[in-house]
């Protein structure tokens, strides 16, 4: 458990009652737009440029300090998988997760800021609609959706946990250890303890515009939730994608057919990737490529596949 460090959390409380928002960055250490935007928001709150009037906002610029200082996605493992409190933590992310889970439980809403490796436009991940099912029961979809559509990006995605459940089952069939609970990250944990949360994917890791996307979303979230005296931003969503599947890498020689970007549209039957034996992986329907990974290792997700959704129409 070497490398364990403290986590900085900065809170501002209004003098009037209101919701409690937590904003997190660098759950993955190589995603720096969150820390940069959150640090800017903290400075603006301290200077009075952002005046918190109601409720509370807690900023956590760098959740995973070890990974951030190492400029890597992970310290010892992926913090945004199988997030829960552990009685006997065995690595850096276990220790961080124990602190993070306690922080999340103290708030009503979560804005978790991320970026991704491939090129593509920013989008917001939301959870399921209200349901009492086994995978992710939820009852606050109306609040979560109202926040998601006003953060700024034009694209919303959903369907993460059911898809990850199917991926875990496929890994098991392939002989690899897999637990469907690995699909539980920050927002899934937040929903499980009575809150709601969204993941903001601000674009490619090194895109300088990602910081502006993140900062704009923070300001929009504060306005929408009424923590500041500001006119709530209008809904900006133009496209909704439901993620329905992920294709796993089976060999080091599996490869993508081209340099796909997250959100790229494909038509049914179009070649997305090739297996090591030359066989083609085809689009099962008209849809979209999500999180293509040209450096995928065996049993990693080579890409996710999504289809157009009418949920936010």
Residue pairs with C-beta under 8 A, 6 or more apart in sequence:
1 89
1 90
1 91
1 92
1 94
1 95
2 92
3 66
3 75
3 76
3 92
4 66
4 92
4 95
5 65
5 66
5 69
6 65
7 60
7 62
7 63
7 65
7 96
7 99
7 100
8 60
8 61
8 62
9 58
9 59
9 60
9 103
10 42
10 58
10 59
10 60
10 61
11 56
11 57
11 58
11 59
12 45
12 52
12 56
12 57
13 52
13 55
13 56
14 52
14 53
14 54
14 55
14 56
14 227
15 53
16 53
16 54
16 55
17 54
17 55
18 53
18 54
18 55
18 56
18 225
18 226
18 227
19 54
19 55
19 108
19 109
19 225
19 226
19 227
20 55
20 56
20 57
20 58
20 106
20 107
20 108
20 109
21 55
21 56
21 57
21 58
21 107
21 108
21 109
21 110
21 111
21 221
21 222
21 225
21 227
22 57
22 58
22 59
22 60
22 103
22 104
22 106
22 107
22 109
22 110
22 111
23 38
23 41
23 57
23 58
23 59
23 60
23 110
23 111
23 112
23 113
23 218
23 221
24 34
24 38
24 60
24 63
24 100
24 110
24 111
24 112
24 113
24 186
25 31
25 33
25 34
25 35
25 37
25 38
25 60
25 61
25 62
25 63
25 113
25 214
26 32
26 34
26 35
26 61
26 62
26 63
26 64
26 65
26 67
26 68
27 34
27 63
27 64
27 79
27 80
27 112
27 114
27 185
27 186
28 64
28 67
28 73
28 74
28 78
28 79
28 80
28 114
29 64
29 66
29 67
29 68
29 69
29 70
29 71
29 72
29 73
29 74
29 75
30 67
30 71
30 72
30 73
30 205
31 73
31 113
31 114
31 115
31 205
32 68
32 115
32 205
33 113
33 115
33 202
33 203
33 205
33 210
33 211
33 213
33 214
34 61
34 113
34 114
34 115
34 202
34 214
35 61
35 62
35 68
36 211
36 214
37 113
37 211
37 212
37 214
37 215
37 218
38 59
38 60
38 61
38 113
38 214
38 218
39 61
40 211
40 215
41 50
41 59
41 215
41 218
41 219
42 59
42 61
44 50
45 51
45 52
45 57
50 219
50 222
50 228
51 228
51 229
52 222
52 227
52 228
53 227
53 228
53 229
54 226
54 227
55 225
55 226
55 227
56 107
56 227
57 222
57 227
58 103
58 106
58 107
60 100
60 103
62 68
63 79
63 96
63 100
64 74
64 75
64 79
64 92
64 93
64 96
65 96
66 75
66 76
66 92
66 96
67 73
67 74
67 75
67 79
67 92
74 93
75 91
75 92
75 93
75 96
76 91
76 92
76 93
77 91
77 93
78 93
79 93
79 96
79 97
79 100
79 185
80 185
80 186
81 182
81 183
81 184
81 185
82 179
82 181
82 182
82 184
83 97
83 100
83 101
83 184
83 185
83 186
83 188
83 189
84 97
84 101
84 181
84 184
84 189
85 97
85 98
85 101
85 102
86 94
86 97
86 98
89 95
89 97
89 98
100 186
101 189
101 193
104 110
104 186
104 189
104 190
104 193
104 195
104 197
105 193
105 195
107 190
107 195
108 195
108 196
109 143
109 144
109 147
109 190
109 195
109 196
109 197
109 221
109 225
110 186
110 187
110 190
110 195
110 196
110 197
110 198
111 147
111 151
111 197
111 198
111 200
111 217
111 218
111 221
112 185
112 186
112 187
112 197
112 198
112 199
112 200
113 200
113 202
113 214
113 217
114 199
114 200
114 201
114 202
115 201
115 202
115 203
115 204
115 205
115 207
115 210
116 201
116 203
116 204
116 205
116 262
116 291
117 204
117 205
117 291
117 293
118 204
118 260
118 261
118 262
118 291
118 292
118 293
119 203
119 204
119 207
119 261
119 262
120 203
120 204
120 261
120 262
120 263
120 264
121 153
121 154
121 155
121 203
121 262
121 263
122 152
122 153
122 155
122 200
122 201
122 202
122 203
122 210
122 213
123 153
123 154
123 155
123 156
123 157
123 201
123 241
123 262
123 263
124 148
124 149
124 151
124 153
124 155
124 156
124 157
124 198
124 199
124 200
124 201
125 156
125 157
125 158
125 160
125 187
125 198
125 199
125 200
125 201
126 141
126 144
126 145
126 148
126 156
126 157
126 158
126 198
127 136
127 138
127 141
127 144
127 158
127 160
127 161
127 187
127 188
127 191
127 196
127 197
128 135
128 136
128 138
128 141
128 158
128 161
128 162
129 138
129 141
129 311
130 138
130 139
130 140
130 141
130 142
131 137
131 138
135 161
135 162
135 165
135 180
136 161
136 162
136 188
136 191
136 192
138 191
138 196
140 191
140 195
140 196
141 196
143 196
144 196
144 197
144 198
145 312
146 224
147 196
147 198
147 221
147 224
147 225
148 156
148 198
148 237
149 156
149 235
149 236
149 237
149 312
150 220
150 221
150 224
150 232
150 233
150 234
150 235
150 236
151 198
151 200
151 216
151 217
151 220
151 221
151 236
152 213
152 216
152 217
152 220
152 233
152 236
153 200
153 213
153 217
153 236
153 237
154 236
154 237
154 238
154 239
155 237
155 238
155 239
155 240
155 241
155 263
156 237
156 239
156 240
156 241
156 311
156 312
157 240
157 241
157 242
157 243
157 290
157 306
158 240
158 241
158 242
158 243
158 309
158 311
159 242
159 243
159 244
159 306
159 309
160 183
160 188
160 243
161 183
161 184
161 188
163 243
163 244
163 245
163 246
163 304
164 180
164 182
164 183
164 246
165 180
165 183
166 245
166 246
167 178
167 183
167 246
167 248
167 301
168 178
168 179
168 180
168 182
168 183
169 178
169 180
170 178
170 248
171 177
171 178
171 248
171 299
172 178
174 248
174 250
174 299
176 299
184 192
185 199
186 197
186 199
187 197
187 198
187 199
190 196
190 197
191 197
200 213
200 214
200 217
201 262
202 210
202 211
202 213
202 214
202 217
203 209
203 210
203 213
204 210
219 230
220 232
220 233
222 228
222 230
223 230
223 231
223 232
223 233
224 232
224 233
237 312
239 308
240 308
240 309
240 310
240 311
240 312
240 313
241 263
241 287
241 288
241 290
241 306
241 307
241 308
241 309
242 306
242 307
242 308
242 309
242 311
243 290
243 304
243 305
243 306
244 287
244 305
244 306
244 307
245 284
245 304
245 305
246 301
246 302
246 303
246 304
246 305
247 272
247 273
247 281
247 301
247 302
247 303
247 304
247 305
248 299
248 300
248 301
248 302
249 293
249 296
249 297
249 298
249 299
249 300
249 301
249 302
250 275
250 276
250 298
250 299
251 275
251 276
251 298
252 276
252 297
252 298
253 276
254 273
254 274
254 275
254 276
254 296
254 302
255 273
255 274
255 294
256 272
256 273
256 292
256 294
256 302
256 303
257 271
257 272
257 273
257 274
257 280
259 294
260 272
260 289
260 292
260 303
261 289
261 292
262 289
262 290
262 291
262 292
263 288
263 289
263 290
264 288
264 289
265 286
265 287
265 288
266 272
266 283
266 286
266 287
266 288
266 289
267 283
267 286
268 282
268 283
268 284
268 285
268 286
269 282
269 283
270 282
270 283
271 280
271 281
271 282
272 281
272 282
272 283
272 289
272 303
272 305
273 280
273 281
273 302
273 303
274 280
274 281
275 281
281 302
283 305
284 305
285 307
286 307
286 308
287 305
287 306
287 307
287 308
288 305
288 306
288 307
288 308
289 303
289 304
289 305
290 303
290 304
290 305
290 306
291 301
291 303
291 304
292 302
292 303
293 300
293 301
293 302
293 303
296 302
